[in-house]
Amino acid sequence: MNSIESALGMLSEHFPGDVNVLQLKELTAWRTGGPAVSITVTSAGMLADLLGLTFSEGIPWFILGLGSNVLASDAGCTEVVIRLSGGLARTAWHRSEKGWDLKIGGGVHLPSLSGAACSRGASGLAFAIGIPGTLGGAVFMNAGAYGNSIADSLKSVTVLDYRGSVSTVPTRECCFGYRSSRFQEERTIITGVEMSLEPGDPALLRSEGKRILSLRREKFPLQYPNAGSVFKKPDEGISPGRLIEDAGLKGRAVGGAEVSRRHANFIINTGKATSDDIAELIGIVRESVLACSGVLLEEEIRYLGRRN
Ligand SMILES: Cc1cc2nc3c(=O)[nH]c(=O)nc-3n(C[C@H](O)[C@H](O)[C@H](O)COP(=O)(O)OP(=O)(O)OC[C@H]3O[C@@H](n4cnc5c(N)ncnc54)[C@H](O)[C@@H]3O)c2cc1C
């Protein structure tokens, strides 16, 4: 029995009905990636049990949000893919004197939260309306746009560590930076956050949300599967899209993967791309930009599974 089969057997025995073998292409925004054992976790207690089991049995795992920033191997992965749902994907709203206090599950859909905040007149999340991930993924990445980031409104982040122990980390200890957080250096799962939002005018906030969505529709190649910006903005401050365009790479393709002609920092799946195509194209872009401008680009996207 291989390690995937043994993990599948063990998890199915402990969590009957919650474990599946899925294709990662069904779980990632690029729509690529091979088979994986996946478990959907619906409460903090269940997650603590799962992490206790994976720790004691030496089963590797990967926490996946909506896969909007992940390149998953065509060969699949040996890690058990954990996804948050049910009680870990809910938001509790509390009206306070100063505005709104929220308790938000790590599995909450960020655009829906942003839309709900605008409609209720809670300001500070309109920027996130077009970021197609979960709260947990957004905190892990410190996702942001238009000069705002998810860290701005957070009070604290609750995590479970690889043994299933809970802790709550105040925002000042989260080491947030540009697309970075301390959680990228840890084996933890973000199960929830506390956030404070100031009051705002619902009509203005809704129209701000609409404006942002229409800007994004114009700017980004949203009709094709993609994972948003592939590369981070380098320290030199020049946008990666500009550097990639200047290297003459717009439209450059490997198999079904193509550097978007609309926004050069996006790689699109034109229909039949594999993760290997995307990874090869990322390598070509990085090398060509280095040769052309001397800037070494760093990926924003995260990898799951074997890398060639
Ligand atoms: C069309 C498009 C537009 C985008 N625009 C933006 C943008 O404007 N700004 C921006 O910052 N990003 C953007 N992104 C990238 C992406 O949506 C964000 O990084 C998002 O926050 C990722 O969330 P996710 O749930 O999909 O995480 P995933 O892609 O599933 O995972 C990303 C990383 O987070 C980790 N992770 C996920 N959930 C948890 C958790 N609960 N606990 C601990 N770690 C976790 C994963 O292990 C992985 O390493 C865009 C992507 C797309 C496809």
The ligand as an SDF file (V2000), in Angstrom:
LIG
                    3D

 53 58  0  0  0  0  0  0  0  0999 V2000
   -8.4230   36.6910  -10.7080 C   0  0  0  0  0  0  0  0  0  0  0  0
   -7.5480   36.8060   -9.4830 C   0  0  0  0  0  0  0  0  0  0  0  0
   -7.3000   38.0520   -8.9360 C   0  0  0  0  0  0  0  0  0  0  0  0
   -6.4950   38.1760   -7.7980 C   0  0  0  0  0  0  0  0  0  0  0  0
   -6.2850   39.4160   -7.2900 N   0  0  0  0  0  0  0  0  0  0  0  0
   -5.5410   39.5600   -6.1780 C   0  0  0  0  0  0  0  0  0  0  0  0
   -5.3200   40.8520   -5.6150 C   0  0  0  0  0  0  0  0  0  0  0  0
   -5.8290   41.8550   -6.0940 O   0  0  0  0  0  0  0  0  0  0  0  0
   -4.5430   40.9360   -4.5070 N   0  0  0  0  0  0  0  0  0  0  0  0
   -3.9880   39.8320   -3.9240 C   0  0  0  0  0  0  0  0  0  0  0  0
   -3.2930   39.9720   -2.8970 O   0  0  0  0  0  0  0  0  0  0  0  0
   -4.1820   38.5910   -4.4370 N   0  0  0  0  0  0  0  0  0  0  0  0
   -4.9510   38.4300   -5.5410 C   0  0  0  0  0  0  0  0  0  0  0  0
   -5.1440   37.1790   -6.0680 N   0  0  0  0  0  0  0  0  0  0  0  0
   -4.4950   36.0070   -5.4540 C   0  0  0  0  0  0  0  0  0  0  0  0
   -5.3580   35.2560   -4.4250 C   0  0  0  0  0  0  0  0  0  0  0  0
   -6.7420   35.4130   -4.6860 O   0  0  0  0  0  0  0  0  0  0  0  0
   -5.0680   35.6990   -2.9890 C   0  0  0  0  0  0  0  0  0  0  0  0
   -3.7100   35.4390   -2.6380 O   0  0  0  0  0  0  0  0  0  0  0  0
   -5.9680   34.9710   -1.9950 C   0  0  0  0  0  0  0  0  0  0  0  0
   -5.8470   35.5940   -0.7400 O   0  0  0  0  0  0  0  0  0  0  0  0
   -5.6620   33.4820   -1.8380 C   0  0  0  0  0  0  0  0  0  0  0  0
   -6.7120   32.9050   -1.0830 O   0  0  0  0  0  0  0  0  0  0  0  0
   -7.1130   31.3770   -1.2670 P   0  0  0  0  0  0  0  0  0  0  0  0
   -8.1210   31.0490   -0.2510 O   0  0  0  0  0  0  0  0  0  0  0  0
   -7.4980   31.0940   -2.6800 O   0  0  0  0  0  0  0  0  0  0  0  0
   -5.7520   30.6770   -0.9190 O   0  0  0  0  0  0  0  0  0  0  0  0
   -5.0630   29.4770   -1.7050 P   0  0  0  0  0  0  0  0  0  0  0  0
   -4.6990   29.9370   -3.0700 O   0  0  0  0  0  0  0  0  0  0  0  0
   -5.8880   28.2610   -1.5880 O   0  0  0  0  0  0  0  0  0  0  0  0
   -3.7480   29.3060   -0.8240 O   0  0  0  0  0  0  0  0  0  0  0  0
   -2.7290   30.2940   -0.8560 C   0  0  0  0  0  0  0  0  0  0  0  0
   -1.7760   30.0070    0.3150 C   0  0  0  0  0  0  0  0  0  0  0  0
   -2.4900   30.2740    1.5260 O   0  0  0  0  0  0  0  0  0  0  0  0
   -2.4460   29.1350    2.3770 C   0  0  0  0  0  0  0  0  0  0  0  0
   -3.7140   29.0550    3.0850 N   0  0  0  0  0  0  0  0  0  0  0  0
   -4.9600   29.0340    2.5610 C   0  0  0  0  0  0  0  0  0  0  0  0
   -5.8830   28.9790    3.5290 N   0  0  0  0  0  0  0  0  0  0  0  0
   -5.2090   28.9700    4.7040 C   0  0  0  0  0  0  0  0  0  0  0  0
   -5.6010   28.8890    6.0740 C   0  0  0  0  0  0  0  0  0  0  0  0
   -6.8770   28.8220    6.4540 N   0  0  0  0  0  0  0  0  0  0  0  0
   -4.6220   28.8660    7.0150 N   0  0  0  0  0  0  0  0  0  0  0  0
   -3.3060   28.9370    6.6740 C   0  0  0  0  0  0  0  0  0  0  0  0
   -2.8900   29.0070    5.3880 N   0  0  0  0  0  0  0  0  0  0  0  0
   -3.8240   29.0250    4.4230 C   0  0  0  0  0  0  0  0  0  0  0  0
   -2.2350   27.9390    1.4290 C   0  0  0  0  0  0  0  0  0  0  0  0
   -1.6300   26.8560    2.1060 O   0  0  0  0  0  0  0  0  0  0  0  0
   -1.3430   28.5430    0.3620 C   0  0  0  0  0  0  0  0  0  0  0  0
    0.0060   28.4760    0.7490 O   0  0  0  0  0  0  0  0  0  0  0  0
   -5.9350   37.0250   -7.2110 C   0  0  0  0  0  0  0  0  0  0  0  0
   -6.2010   35.7620   -7.7610 C   0  0  0  0  0  0  0  0  0  0  0  0
   -6.9970   35.6540   -8.8820 C   0  0  0  0  0  0  0  0  0  0  0  0
   -7.2920   34.2980   -9.4430 C   0  0  0  0  0  0  0  0  0  0  0  0
  1  2  1  0
  2  3  1  0
  2 52  2  0
  3  4  2  0
  4  5  1  0
  4 50  1  0
  5  6  2  0
  6  7  1  0
  6 13  1  0
  7  8  2  0
  7  9  1  0
  9 10  1  0
 10 11  2  0
 10 12  1  0
 12 13  2  0
 13 14  1  0
 14 15  1  0
 14 50  1  0
 15 16  1  0
 16 17  1  0
 16 18  1  0
 18 19  1  0
 18 20  1  0
 20 21  1  0
 20 22  1  0
 22 23  1  0
 23 24  1  0
 24 25  2  0
 24 26  1  0
 24 27  1  0
 27 28  1  0
 28 29  2  0
 28 30  1  0
 28 31  1  0
 31 32  1  0
 32 33  1  0
 33 34  1  0
 33 48  1  0
 34 35  1  0
 35 36  1  0
 35 46  1  0
 36 37  1  0
 36 45  1  0
 37 38  2  0
 38 39  1  0
 39 40  1  0
 39 45  2  0
 40 41  1  0
 40 42  2  0
 42 43  1  0
 43 44  2  0
 44 45  1  0
 46 47  1  0
 46 48  1  0
 48 49  1  0
 50 51  2  0
 51 52  1  0
 52 53  1  0
M  END
$$$$
